[in-house]
């Protein structure tokens, strides 16, 4: 992976973590579980580590993107 690919993976992991945190917060609010301790735990939730499945998904997306780029370049 080059620098651009690593940046994409890192941004993907950050976005995924933020979505999971937001979903948890929404669940807590819907279920009336809002307390200071719960909010502190959600706010302090660490960003999950990127898994091999995440990397495989990103690599697949990058490969598709590169293929499209080559096809567009070759058709011009």
VENGIBEL-V754444 format. One record per pair of residues at least 24 apart in sequence whose ideal C-beta (glycine too) atoms are under 6 Angstrom apart, sorted by the first residue. I is the first residue (numbers start at 1). J is the second residue. D is the distance in Angstrom with one decimal. If there is no record, write none. Layout:
# VENGIBEL-V754444
[[I J D] [I J D]]
This chain:
# VENGIBEL-V754444
[[5 62 5.8] [8 58 6.0] [9 50 5.9] [9 58 5.0] [12 58 5.8] [13 50 4.5] [17 47 4.2] [17 48 5.5] [21 45 5.5]]
